[in-house]
Amino acid sequence: MAIFGDTQARPQAVRAAQNADVLVHKATFAAGDEETAERVFHSTASDAAKLALQANVKQLYLTHISARYTEEEQRLMLEQQAQTIFPASKVIGDFDVFDI
């Protein structure tokens, strides 16, 4: 398991997450908000998905979603953005439980 919290996409993250069963990664912003994410040291759903793909992980759980995405449709949009890059992506919430 690899967990990336309050961070931006970094090249060394691929090595750290390589072949993990699960990657938990923040996805504070949607695709298209890369400049904002970069400026405030956060990641987009696409950033997390690209890392998951490059690191050959089995599952990506997206967390630390911005409060601007409170509606279920918005969270689904983030999940779908990630899934276009890495199909095994899922937006998760606090206290969700998963068997690994």
C-alpha positions in Angstrom: 0.0 0.0 0.0 1.2 3.5 -0.8 -0.3 6.6 0.6 0.3 10.1 -0.7 -1.3 12.8 1.3 -0.9 16.6 1.0 1.4 16.5 -2.0 1.9 17.4 -5.7 2.8 14.9 -8.4 6.5 14.1 -8.1 8.7 11.8 -10.3 10.0 9.9 -7.2 6.5 8.9 -6.3 6.4 6.3 -9.1 9.3 4.4 -7.5 7.7 4.6 -4.0 4.3 3.3 -5.2 5.7 0.7 -7.7 3.5 -2.4 -7.9 1.4 -1.5 -4.8 -1.8 -3.3 -4.3 -3.4 0.0 -3.4 -2.5 3.6 -3.9 -4.3 6.1 -1.8 -3.8 9.6 -3.3 -5.3 13.0 -2.8 -7.3 14.4 -5.7 -8.1 17.9 -4.5 -9.0 19.3 -8.0 -10.5 18.2 -11.3 -8.6 18.0 -14.5 -8.2 21.4 -16.0 -7.3 22.9 -12.6 -3.6 21.9 -12.9 -2.4 25.5 -12.5 -4.4 26.0 -9.3 -3.2 22.6 -8.0 0.4 23.5 -8.8 0.1 26.9 -7.2 -1.3 25.5 -3.9 0.8 22.3 -3.8 -2.1 19.9 -4.4 -2.9 17.3 -7.1 -5.7 16.7 -9.6 -7.6 13.4 -10.1 -5.6 13.1 -13.4 -2.3 13.5 -11.6 -3.2 10.6 -9.2 -4.4 8.4 -12.1 -1.2 9.0 -14.1 0.9 8.0 -11.1 -1.2 4.9 -10.6 -0.7 3.9 -14.2 3.1 4.6 -14.2 3.6 2.8 -10.9 1.6 -0.3 -12.1 -0.6 -0.3 -9.0 -3.7 -2.5 -8.8 -6.2 0.0 -7.3 -6.4 3.8 -6.9 -8.4 5.3 -4.1 -8.9 9.1 -4.4 -9.2 11.2 -1.3 -8.9 14.7 0.0 -11.4 16.1 -2.5 -11.9 19.8 -2.4 -15.1 21.2 -0.8 -16.0 22.6 -4.1 -17.0 19.1 -5.2 -19.6 18.2 -2.6 -22.4 16.9 -4.9 -22.4 13.3 -5.8 -22.3 14.1 -9.5 -19.1 16.2 -9.0 -17.4 13.4 -7.1 -18.4 11.0 -9.9 -17.0 13.4 -12.4 -13.6 13.3 -10.6 -13.8 9.5 -10.5 -14.5 9.3 -14.2 -11.7 11.7 -15.0 -9.3 9.4 -13.2 -10.8 6.3 -14.8 -10.1 7.5 -18.3 -6.4 7.2 -17.4 -6.5 4.5 -14.8 -9.8 2.4 -14.9 -9.3 1.0 -11.4 -9.9 4.4 -9.7 -12.5 5.2 -7.1 -13.3 8.3 -5.1 -13.6 7.2 -1.4 -14.9 9.0 1.7 -13.8 9.2 5.3 -14.4 5.9 7.2 -15.0 3.9 4.0 -13.9 0.3 4.5 -12.3 -2.0 1.9 -10.9 -5.5 1.8 -7.5 -5.5 0.3 
